Amino acid sequence: MAYKQKLKVPVGLKVNFKPSEKQFVLWKALQPECHICGGEIVQSLKGNDHLGNEIYAPTCSHCKNENIPQMILAGR
Ligand SMILES: [Zn+2]
């Protein structure tokens, strides 16, 4: 089965590769590295819960930042 149809460029489409400051902050938060220094995120042991299970938290291995985005909501 061969498709003959091709994608057509929408009329009047303008692609802007200059993100706004908000778009850049969102892009940084979506990266798998630390959004502050770019370091690797590792799981560090934080203690044990009441059942003795180990509790881990995502932490930057470079700057020790523990404020790692877990959920990112974006809108206008
Ligand atoms: Zn960091």
PDB file of the backbone (N, CA, C, O) and the ligand in Angstrom, with CONECT records:
HET     ZN  A 101       1
ATOM      1  N   MET A   1       0.844  -1.181   0.000  1.00  0.00           N
ATOM      2  CA  MET A   1       0.000   0.000   0.000  1.00  0.00           C
ATOM      3  C   MET A   1       0.886   1.238   0.000  1.00  0.00           C
ATOM      4  O   MET A   1       1.630   1.495   0.946  1.00  0.00           O
ATOM      5  N   ALA A   2       0.787   1.979  -1.059  1.00  0.00           N
ATOM      6  CA  ALA A   2       1.617   3.177  -1.178  1.00  0.00           C
ATOM      7  C   ALA A   2       0.751   4.415  -1.026  1.00  0.00           C
ATOM      8  O   ALA A   2      -0.327   4.514  -1.611  1.00  0.00           O
ATOM      9  N   TYR A   3       1.233   5.339  -0.244  1.00  0.00           N
ATOM     10  CA  TYR A   3       0.515   6.599  -0.062  1.00  0.00           C
ATOM     11  C   TYR A   3       1.076   7.630  -1.028  1.00  0.00           C
ATOM     12  O   TYR A   3       2.284   7.866  -1.065  1.00  0.00           O
ATOM     13  N   LYS A   4       0.213   8.230  -1.793  1.00  0.00           N
ATOM     14  CA  LYS A   4       0.629   9.250  -2.747  1.00  0.00           C
ATOM     15  C   LYS A   4       0.535  10.649  -2.145  1.00  0.00           C
ATOM     16  O   LYS A   4       1.149  11.597  -2.635  1.00  0.00           O
ATOM     17  N   GLN A   5      -0.254  10.755  -1.063  1.00  0.00           N
ATOM     18  CA  GLN A   5      -0.434  12.076  -0.478  1.00  0.00           C
ATOM     19  C   GLN A   5       0.811  12.499   0.288  1.00  0.00           C
ATOM     20  O   GLN A   5       1.465  11.690   0.946  1.00  0.00           O
ATOM     21  N   LYS A   6       1.115  13.757   0.189  1.00  0.00           N
ATOM     22  CA  LYS A   6       2.246  14.312   0.913  1.00  0.00           C
ATOM     23  C   LYS A   6       1.750  15.381   1.866  1.00  0.00           C
ATOM     24  O   LYS A   6       0.671  15.943   1.681  1.00  0.00           O
ATOM     25  N   LEU A   7       2.536  15.652   2.874  1.00  0.00           N
ATOM     26  CA  LEU A   7       2.189  16.731   3.798  1.00  0.00           C
ATOM     27  C   LEU A   7       2.289  18.061   3.071  1.00  0.00           C
ATOM     28  O   LEU A   7       3.202  18.288   2.277  1.00  0.00           O
ATOM     29  N   LYS A   8       1.345  18.925   3.355  1.00  0.00           N
ATOM     30  CA  LYS A   8       1.351  20.247   2.743  1.00  0.00           C
ATOM     31  C   LYS A   8       1.626  21.288   3.811  1.00  0.00           C
ATOM     32  O   LYS A   8       1.102  21.209   4.922  1.00  0.00           O
ATOM     33  N   VAL A   9       2.440  22.248   3.470  1.00  0.00           N
ATOM     34  CA  VAL A   9       2.756  23.327   4.414  1.00  0.00           C
ATOM     35  C   VAL A   9       1.536  24.226   4.554  1.00  0.00           C
ATOM     36  O   VAL A   9       0.999  24.702   3.554  1.00  0.00           O
ATOM     37  N   PRO A  10       1.091  24.465   5.798  1.00  0.00           N
ATOM     38  CA  PRO A  10      -0.052  25.357   5.978  1.00  0.00           C
ATOM     39  C   PRO A  10       0.274  26.764   5.485  1.00  0.00           C
ATOM     40  O   PRO A  10       1.397  27.243   5.645  1.00  0.00           O
ATOM     41  N   VAL A  11      -0.693  27.406   4.899  1.00  0.00           N
ATOM     42  CA  VAL A  11      -0.511  28.759   4.378  1.00  0.00           C
ATOM     43  C   VAL A  11      -0.342  29.718   5.559  1.00  0.00           C
ATOM     44  O   VAL A  11      -1.099  29.664   6.528  1.00  0.00           O
ATOM     45  N   GLY A  12       0.633  30.573   5.467  1.00  0.00           N
ATOM     46  CA  GLY A  12       0.841  31.579   6.501  1.00  0.00           C
ATOM     47  C   GLY A  12       1.546  31.057   7.736  1.00  0.00           C
ATOM     48  O   GLY A  12       1.609  31.769   8.738  1.00  0.00           O
ATOM     49  N   LEU A  13       2.084  29.835   7.710  1.00  0.00           N
ATOM     50  CA  LEU A  13       2.776  29.284   8.872  1.00  0.00           C
ATOM     51  C   LEU A  13       4.099  29.991   9.078  1.00  0.00           C
ATOM     52  O   LEU A  13       4.895  30.122   8.149  1.00  0.00           O
ATOM     53  N   LYS A  14       4.333  30.448  10.306  1.00  0.00           N
ATOM     54  CA  LYS A  14       5.600  31.080  10.640  1.00  0.00           C
ATOM     55  C   LYS A  14       6.191  30.334  11.829  1.00  0.00           C
ATOM     56  O   LYS A  14       5.588  30.293  12.902  1.00  0.00           O
ATOM     57  N   VAL A  15       7.351  29.755  11.643  1.00  0.00           N
ATOM     58  CA  VAL A  15       8.014  29.025  12.709  1.00  0.00           C
ATOM     59  C   VAL A  15       9.000  29.948  13.393  1.00  0.00           C
ATOM     60  O   VAL A  15       9.887  30.516  12.756  1.00  0.00           O
ATOM     61  N   ASN A  16       8.835  30.090  14.699  1.00  0.00           N
ATOM     62  CA  ASN A  16       9.690  30.972  15.479  1.00  0.00           C
ATOM     63  C   ASN A  16      10.570  30.124  16.397  1.00  0.00           C
ATOM     64  O   ASN A  16      10.057  29.450  17.290  1.00  0.00           O
ATOM     65  N   PHE A  17      11.860  30.148  16.193  1.00  0.00           N
ATOM     66  CA  PHE A  17      12.776  29.364  17.012  1.00  0.00           C
ATOM     67  C   PHE A  17      13.370  30.174  18.154  1.00  0.00           C
ATOM     68  O   PHE A  17      14.374  29.781  18.748  1.00  0.00           O
ATOM     69  N   LYS A  18      12.753  31.295  18.455  1.00  0.00           N
ATOM     70  CA  LYS A  18      13.213  32.109  19.574  1.00  0.00           C
ATOM     71  C   LYS A  18      12.206  31.959  20.708  1.00  0.00           C
ATOM     72  O   LYS A  18      11.194  32.659  20.731  1.00  0.00           O
ATOM     73  N   PRO A  19      12.477  31.037  21.667  1.00  0.00           N
ATOM     74  CA  PRO A  19      11.503  30.826  22.737  1.00  0.00           C
ATOM     75  C   PRO A  19      11.436  32.033  23.664  1.00  0.00           C
ATOM     76  O   PRO A  19      12.416  32.751  23.863  1.00  0.00           O
ATOM     77  N   SER A  20      10.253  32.229  24.218  1.00  0.00           N
ATOM     78  CA  SER A  20      10.111  33.270  25.230  1.00  0.00           C
ATOM     79  C   SER A  20      10.798  32.782  26.505  1.00  0.00           C
ATOM     80  O   SER A  20      11.220  31.628  26.585  1.00  0.00           O
ATOM     81  N   GLU A  21      10.909  33.658  27.493  1.00  0.00           N
ATOM     82  CA  GLU A  21      11.549  33.265  28.748  1.00  0.00           C
ATOM     83  C   GLU A  21      10.784  32.135  29.422  1.00  0.00           C
ATOM     84  O   GLU A  21      11.388  31.217  29.978  1.00  0.00           O
ATOM     85  N   LYS A  22       9.442  32.199  29.375  1.00  0.00           N
ATOM     86  CA  LYS A  22       8.614  31.144  29.974  1.00  0.00           C
ATOM     87  C   LYS A  22       8.816  29.822  29.235  1.00  0.00           C
ATOM     88  O   LYS A  22       8.917  28.769  29.865  1.00  0.00           O
ATOM     89  N   GLN A  23       8.876  29.873  27.902  1.00  0.00           N
ATOM     90  CA  GLN A  23       9.088  28.652  27.125  1.00  0.00           C
ATOM     91  C   GLN A  23      10.459  28.049  27.431  1.00  0.00           C
ATOM     92  O   GLN A  23      10.605  26.827  27.477  1.00  0.00           O
ATOM     93  N   PHE A  24      11.463  28.904  27.642  1.00  0.00           N
ATOM     94  CA  PHE A  24      12.800  28.404  27.950  1.00  0.00           C
ATOM     95  C   PHE A  24      12.834  27.750  29.325  1.00  0.00           C
ATOM     96  O   PHE A  24      13.474  26.713  29.499  1.00  0.00           O
ATOM     97  N   VAL A  25      12.153  28.343  30.302  1.00  0.00           N
ATOM     98  CA  VAL A  25      12.088  27.754  31.644  1.00  0.00           C
ATOM     99  C   VAL A  25      11.405  26.392  31.574  1.00  0.00           C
ATOM    100  O   VAL A  25      11.844  25.439  32.217  1.00  0.00           O
ATOM    101  N   LEU A  26      10.329  26.304  30.792  1.00  0.00           N
ATOM    102  CA  LEU A  26       9.630  25.024  30.631  1.00  0.00           C
ATOM    103  C   LEU A  26      10.538  24.003  29.971  1.00  0.00           C
ATOM    104  O   LEU A  26      10.588  22.850  30.399  1.00  0.00           O
ATOM    105  N   TRP A  27      11.250  24.409  28.941  1.00  0.00           N
ATOM    106  CA  TRP A  27      12.158  23.490  28.250  1.00  0.00           C
ATOM    107  C   TRP A  27      13.226  22.975  29.204  1.00  0.00           C
ATOM    108  O   TRP A  27      13.551  21.788  29.192  1.00  0.00           O
ATOM    109  N   LYS A  28      13.777  23.868  30.037  1.00  0.00           N
ATOM    110  CA  LYS A  28      14.802  23.451  31.004  1.00  0.00           C
ATOM    111  C   LYS A  28      14.224  22.457  32.006  1.00  0.00           C
ATOM    112  O   LYS A  28      14.894  21.498  32.390  1.00  0.00           O
ATOM    113  N   ALA A  29      12.975  22.686  32.433  1.00  0.00           N
ATOM    114  CA  ALA A  29      12.357  21.795  33.415  1.00  0.00           C
ATOM    115  C   ALA A  29      12.071  20.421  32.827  1.00  0.00           C
ATOM    116  O   ALA A  29      11.996  19.441  33.568  1.00  0.00           O
ATOM    117  N   LEU A  30      11.911  20.329  31.522  1.00  0.00           N
ATOM    118  CA  LEU A  30      11.608  19.052  30.879  1.00  0.00           C
ATOM    119  C   LEU A  30      12.858  18.221  30.617  1.00  0.00           C
ATOM    120  O   LEU A  30      12.743  17.053  30.243  1.00  0.00           O
ATOM    121  N   GLN A  31      14.029  18.780  30.801  1.00  0.00           N
ATOM    122  CA  GLN A  31      15.254  18.045  30.524  1.00  0.00           C
ATOM    123  C   GLN A  31      15.526  17.035  31.634  1.00  0.00           C
ATOM    124  O   GLN A  31      15.152  17.265  32.784  1.00  0.00           O
ATOM    125  N   PRO A  32      16.187  15.898  31.296  1.00  0.00           N
ATOM    126  CA  PRO A  32      16.438  14.875  32.310  1.00  0.00           C
ATOM    127  C   PRO A  32      17.549  15.250  33.283  1.00  0.00           C
ATOM    128  O   PRO A  32      17.763  14.553  34.274  1.00  0.00           O
ATOM    129  N   GLU A  33      18.257  16.345  33.013  1.00  0.00           N
ATOM    130  CA  GLU A  33      19.323  16.762  33.915  1.00  0.00           C
ATOM    131  C   GLU A  33      18.772  17.790  34.912  1.00  0.00           C
ATOM    132  O   GLU A  33      17.627  18.228  34.803  1.00  0.00           O
ATOM    133  N   CYS A  34      19.602  18.159  35.871  1.00  0.00           N
ATOM    134  CA  CYS A  34      19.243  19.180  36.847  1.00  0.00           C
ATOM    135  C   CYS A  34      18.966  20.487  36.106  1.00  0.00           C
ATOM    136  O   CYS A  34      19.751  20.899  35.252  1.00  0.00           O
ATOM    137  N   HIS A  35      17.850  21.138  36.433  1.00  0.00           N
ATOM    138  CA  HIS A  35      17.483  22.367  35.721  1.00  0.00           C
ATOM    139  C   HIS A  35      18.297  23.563  36.193  1.00  0.00           C
ATOM    140  O   HIS A  35      18.198  24.640  35.606  1.00  0.00           O
ATOM    141  N   ILE A  36      19.100  23.397  37.241  1.00  0.00           N
ATOM    142  CA  ILE A  36      19.919  24.504  37.737  1.00  0.00           C
ATOM    143  C   ILE A  36      21.336  24.427  37.181  1.00  0.00           C
ATOM    144  O   ILE A  36      21.845  25.405  36.634  1.00  0.00           O
ATOM    145  N   CYS A  37      21.981  23.247  37.322  1.00  0.00           N
ATOM    146  CA  CYS A  37      23.391  23.155  36.920  1.00  0.00           C
ATOM    147  C   CYS A  37      23.628  22.186  35.771  1.00  0.00           C
ATOM    148  O   CYS A  37      24.728  22.160  35.218  1.00  0.00           O
ATOM    149  N   GLY A  38      22.622  21.380  35.388  1.00  0.00           N
ATOM    150  CA  GLY A  38      22.807  20.416  34.305  1.00  0.00           C
ATOM    151  C   GLY A  38      23.411  19.107  34.765  1.00  0.00           C
ATOM    152  O   GLY A  38      23.756  18.261  33.940  1.00  0.00           O
ATOM    153  N   GLY A  39      23.548  18.925  36.081  1.00  0.00           N
ATOM    154  CA  GLY A  39      24.134  17.700  36.619  1.00  0.00           C
ATOM    155  C   GLY A  39      23.189  16.510  36.510  1.00  0.00           C
ATOM    156  O   GLY A  39      22.002  16.665  36.225  1.00  0.00           O
ATOM    157  N   GLU A  40      23.733  15.330  36.740  1.00  0.00           N
ATOM    158  CA  GLU A  40      22.959  14.095  36.657  1.00  0.00           C
ATOM    159  C   GLU A  40      22.042  13.965  37.870  1.00  0.00           C
ATOM    160  O   GLU A  40      22.431  14.296  38.991  1.00  0.00           O
ATOM    161  N   ILE A  41      20.818  13.480  37.638  1.00  0.00           N
ATOM    162  CA  ILE A  41      19.868  13.249  38.724  1.00  0.00           C
ATOM    163  C   ILE A  41      20.034  11.808  39.199  1.00  0.00           C
ATOM    164  O   ILE A  41      19.975  10.868  38.406  1.00  0.00           O
ATOM    165  N   VAL A  42      20.243  11.651  40.507  1.00  0.00           N
ATOM    166  CA  VAL A  42      20.378  10.317  41.086  1.00  0.00           C
ATOM    167  C   VAL A  42      19.361  10.176  42.215  1.00  0.00           C
ATOM    168  O   VAL A  42      18.858  11.171  42.735  1.00  0.00           O
ATOM    169  N   GLN A  43      19.067   8.946  42.584  1.00  0.00           N
ATOM    170  CA  GLN A  43      18.167   8.687  43.701  1.00  0.00           C
ATOM    171  C   GLN A  43      19.021   8.552  44.958  1.00  0.00           C
ATOM    172  O   GLN A  43      19.872   7.667  45.044  1.00  0.00           O
ATOM    173  N   SER A  44      18.790   9.431  45.933  1.00  0.00           N
ATOM    174  CA  SER A  44      19.576   9.373  47.163  1.00  0.00           C
ATOM    175  C   SER A  44      18.696   8.892  48.306  1.00  0.00           C
ATOM    176  O   SER A  44      17.521   9.247  48.405  1.00  0.00           O
ATOM    177  N   LEU A  45      19.288   8.083  49.157  1.00  0.00           N
ATOM    178  CA  LEU A  45      18.570   7.506  50.303  1.00  0.00           C
ATOM    179  C   LEU A  45      18.267   8.587  51.326  1.00  0.00           C
ATOM    180  O   LEU A  45      19.168   9.301  51.766  1.00  0.00           O
ATOM    181  N   LYS A  46      17.005   8.709  51.704  1.00  0.00           N
ATOM    182  CA  LYS A  46      16.595   9.752  52.642  1.00  0.00           C
ATOM    183  C   LYS A  46      16.211   9.200  53.999  1.00  0.00           C
ATOM    184  O   LYS A  46      15.983   9.976  54.927  1.00  0.00           O
ATOM    185  N   GLY A  47      16.132   7.896  54.145  1.00  0.00           N
ATOM    186  CA  GLY A  47      15.759   7.309  55.430  1.00  0.00           C
ATOM    187  C   GLY A  47      14.822   6.138  55.214  1.00  0.00           C
ATOM    188  O   GLY A  47      14.790   5.530  54.145  1.00  0.00           O
ATOM    189  N   ASN A  48      14.057   5.836  56.258  1.00  0.00           N
ATOM    190  CA  ASN A  48      13.139   4.710  56.189  1.00  0.00           C
ATOM    191  C   ASN A  48      11.752   5.153  56.643  1.00  0.00           C
ATOM    192  O   ASN A  48      11.604   6.042  57.481  1.00  0.00           O
ATOM    193  N   ASP A  49      10.743   4.507  56.065  1.00  0.00           N
ATOM    194  CA  ASP A  49       9.385   4.806  56.511  1.00  0.00           C
ATOM    195  C   ASP A  49       9.070   3.972  57.753  1.00  0.00           C
ATOM    196  O   ASP A  49       9.939   3.272  58.272  1.00  0.00           O
ATOM    197  N   HIS A  50       7.824   4.049  58.226  1.00  0.00           N
ATOM    198  CA  HIS A  50       7.465   3.364  59.473  1.00  0.00           C
ATOM    199  C   HIS A  50       7.504   1.845  59.360  1.00  0.00           C
ATOM    200  O   HIS A  50       7.493   1.156  60.380  1.00  0.00           O
ATOM    201  N   LEU A  51       7.550   1.305  58.137  1.00  0.00           N
ATOM    202  CA  LEU A  51       7.659  -0.144  57.939  1.00  0.00           C
ATOM    203  C   LEU A  51       9.098  -0.581  57.695  1.00  0.00           C
ATOM    204  O   LEU A  51       9.365  -1.768  57.509  1.00  0.00           O
ATOM    205  N   GLY A  52      10.022   0.369  57.693  1.00  0.00           N
ATOM    206  CA  GLY A  52      11.420   0.039  57.475  1.00  0.00           C
ATOM    207  C   GLY A  52      11.846   0.078  56.026  1.00  0.00           C
ATOM    208  O   GLY A  52      12.998  -0.217  55.708  1.00  0.00           O
ATOM    209  N   ASN A  53      10.920   0.442  55.130  1.00  0.00           N
ATOM    210  CA  ASN A  53      11.279   0.538  53.717  1.00  0.00           C
ATOM    211  C   ASN A  53      12.122   1.787  53.474  1.00  0.00           C
ATOM    212  O   ASN A  53      11.879   2.848  54.048  1.00  0.00           O
ATOM    213  N   GLU A  54      13.117   1.627  52.606  1.00  0.00           N
ATOM    214  CA  GLU A  54      13.990   2.764  52.315  1.00  0.00           C
ATOM    215  C   GLU A  54      13.252   3.792  51.470  1.00  0.00           C
ATOM    216  O   GLU A  54      12.494   3.438  50.568  1.00  0.00           O
ATOM    217  N   ILE A  55      13.478   5.062  51.767  1.00  0.00           N
ATOM    218  CA  ILE A  55      12.863   6.162  51.031  1.00  0.00           C
ATOM    219  C   ILE A  55      13.958   6.873  50.253  1.00  0.00           C
ATOM    220  O   ILE A  55      14.975   7.291  50.807  1.00  0.00           O
ATOM    221  N   TYR A  56      13.719   6.997  48.948  1.00  0.00           N
ATOM    222  CA  TYR A  56      14.673   7.672  48.077  1.00  0.00           C
ATOM    223  C   TYR A  56      14.048   8.947  47.536  1.00  0.00           C
ATOM    224  O   TYR A  56      12.828   9.051  47.407  1.00  0.00           O
ATOM    225  N   ALA A  57      14.905   9.920  47.219  1.00  0.00           N
ATOM    226  CA  ALA A  57      14.434  11.162  46.618  1.00  0.00           C
ATOM    227  C   ALA A  57      15.387  11.537  45.486  1.00  0.00           C
ATOM    228  O   ALA A  57      16.597  11.344  45.604  1.00  0.00           O
ATOM    229  N   PRO A  58      14.847  12.075  44.385  1.00  0.00           N
ATOM    230  CA  PRO A  58      15.722  12.513  43.293  1.00  0.00           C
ATOM    231  C   PRO A  58      16.565  13.701  43.723  1.00  0.00           C
ATOM    232  O   PRO A  58      16.048  14.672  44.276  1.00  0.00           O
ATOM    233  N   THR A  59      17.858  13.620  43.468  1.00  0.00           N
ATOM    234  CA  THR A  59      18.796  14.652  43.892  1.00  0.00           C
ATOM    235  C   THR A  59      19.833  14.862  42.796  1.00  0.00           C
ATOM    236  O   THR A  59      20.243  13.911  42.131  1.00  0.00           O
ATOM    237  N   CYS A  60      20.250  16.096  42.613  1.00  0.00           N
ATOM    238  CA  CYS A  60      21.314  16.370  41.653  1.00  0.00           C
ATOM    239  C   CYS A  60      22.641  15.897  42.245  1.00  0.00           C
ATOM    240  O   CYS A  60      22.963  16.213  43.390  1.00  0.00           O
ATOM    241  N   SER A  61      23.407  15.141  41.461  1.00  0.00           N
ATOM    242  CA  SER A  61      24.680  14.615  41.968  1.00  0.00           C
ATOM    243  C   SER A  61      25.749  15.704  42.038  1.00  0.00           C
ATOM    244  O   SER A  61      26.780  15.516  42.684  1.00  0.00           O
ATOM    245  N   HIS A  62      25.515  16.837  41.382  1.00  0.00           N
ATOM    246  CA  HIS A  62      26.516  17.899  41.355  1.00  0.00           C
ATOM    247  C   HIS A  62      26.250  18.978  42.408  1.00  0.00           C
ATOM    248  O   HIS A  62      27.099  19.242  43.259  1.00  0.00           O
ATOM    249  N   CYS A  63      25.064  19.602  42.346  1.00  0.00           N
ATOM    250  CA  CYS A  63      24.779  20.719  43.262  1.00  0.00           C
ATOM    251  C   CYS A  63      23.892  20.310  44.438  1.00  0.00           C
ATOM    252  O   CYS A  63      23.563  21.146  45.279  1.00  0.00           O
ATOM    253  N   LYS A  64      23.501  19.037  44.508  1.00  0.00           N
ATOM    254  CA  LYS A  64      22.674  18.486  45.599  1.00  0.00           C
ATOM    255  C   LYS A  64      21.283  19.098  45.659  1.00  0.00           C
ATOM    256  O   LYS A  64      20.623  19.030  46.696  1.00  0.00           O
ATOM    257  N   ASN A  65      20.829  19.693  44.563  1.00  0.00           N
ATOM    258  CA  ASN A  65      19.481  20.248  44.500  1.00  0.00           C
ATOM    259  C   ASN A  65      18.468  19.117  44.615  1.00  0.00           C
ATOM    260  O   ASN A  65      18.560  18.123  43.894  1.00  0.00           O
ATOM    261  N   GLU A  66      17.500  19.263  45.518  1.00  0.00           N
ATOM    262  CA  GLU A  66      16.447  18.257  45.673  1.00  0.00           C
ATOM    263  C   GLU A  66      15.104  18.759  45.164  1.00  0.00           C
ATOM    264  O   GLU A  66      14.105  18.042  45.222  1.00  0.00           O
ATOM    265  N   ASN A  67      15.081  19.989  44.666  1.00  0.00           N
ATOM    266  CA  ASN A  67      13.845  20.553  44.132  1.00  0.00           C
ATOM    267  C   ASN A  67      13.741  20.219  42.645  1.00  0.00           C
ATOM    268  O   ASN A  67      13.842  21.093  41.784  1.00  0.00           O
ATOM    269  N   ILE A  68      13.535  18.928  42.367  1.00  0.00           N
ATOM    270  CA  ILE A  68      13.474  18.428  40.995  1.00  0.00           C
ATOM    271  C   ILE A  68      12.007  18.388  40.567  1.00  0.00           C
ATOM    272  O   ILE A  68      11.173  17.830  41.280  1.00  0.00           O
ATOM    273  N   PRO A  69      11.686  18.970  39.420  1.00  0.00           N
ATOM    274  CA  PRO A  69      10.288  18.929  38.969  1.00  0.00           C
ATOM    275  C   PRO A  69       9.801  17.494  38.798  1.00  0.00           C
ATOM    276  O   PRO A  69      10.440  16.687  38.122  1.00  0.00           O
ATOM    277  N   GLN A  70       8.655  17.184  39.422  1.00  0.00           N
ATOM    278  CA  GLN A  70       8.067  15.854  39.309  1.00  0.00           C
ATOM    279  C   GLN A  70       6.897  15.871  38.345  1.00  0.00           C
ATOM    280  O   GLN A  70       6.604  14.861  37.705  1.00  0.00           O
ATOM    281  N   MET A  71       6.236  16.992  38.236  1.00  0.00           N
ATOM    282  CA  MET A  71       5.090  17.128  37.348  1.00  0.00           C
ATOM    283  C   MET A  71       5.164  18.540  36.764  1.00  0.00           C
ATOM    284  O   MET A  71       5.372  19.519  37.481  1.00  0.00           O
ATOM    285  N   ILE A  72       4.991  18.615  35.471  1.00  0.00           N
ATOM    286  CA  ILE A  72       5.109  19.905  34.801  1.00  0.00           C
ATOM    287  C   ILE A  72       3.813  20.189  34.058  1.00  0.00           C
ATOM    288  O   ILE A  72       3.403  19.429  33.180  1.00  0.00           O
ATOM    289  N   LEU A  73       3.192  21.268  34.414  1.00  0.00           N
ATOM    290  CA  LEU A  73       1.968  21.698  33.742  1.00  0.00           C
ATOM    291  C   LEU A  73       2.285  22.978  32.972  1.00  0.00           C
ATOM    292  O   LEU A  73       2.942  23.882  33.489  1.00  0.00           O
ATOM    293  N   ALA A  74       1.823  23.039  31.768  1.00  0.00           N
ATOM    294  CA  ALA A  74       2.106  24.218  30.961  1.00  0.00           C
ATOM    295  C   ALA A  74       0.826  24.696  30.288  1.00  0.00           C
ATOM    296  O   ALA A  74      -0.078  23.911  30.001  1.00  0.00           O
ATOM    297  N   GLY A  75       0.773  25.961  30.052  1.00  0.00           N
ATOM    298  CA  GLY A  75      -0.380  26.542  29.393  1.00  0.00           C
ATOM    299  C   GLY A  75      -0.086  27.962  29.017  1.00  0.00           C
ATOM    300  O   GLY A  75       1.042  28.432  29.165  1.00  0.00           O
ATOM    301  N   ARG A  76      -1.079  28.644  28.536  1.00  0.00           N
ATOM    302  CA  ARG A  76      -0.896  30.043  28.155  1.00  0.00           C
ATOM    303  C   ARG A  76      -1.516  30.945  29.180  1.00  0.00           C
ATOM    304  O   ARG A  76      -1.467  32.167  29.037  1.00  0.00           O
TER     305      ARG A  76
HETATM  306 ZN    ZN A 101      22.314  20.577  39.942  1.00  0.00          ZN2+
END
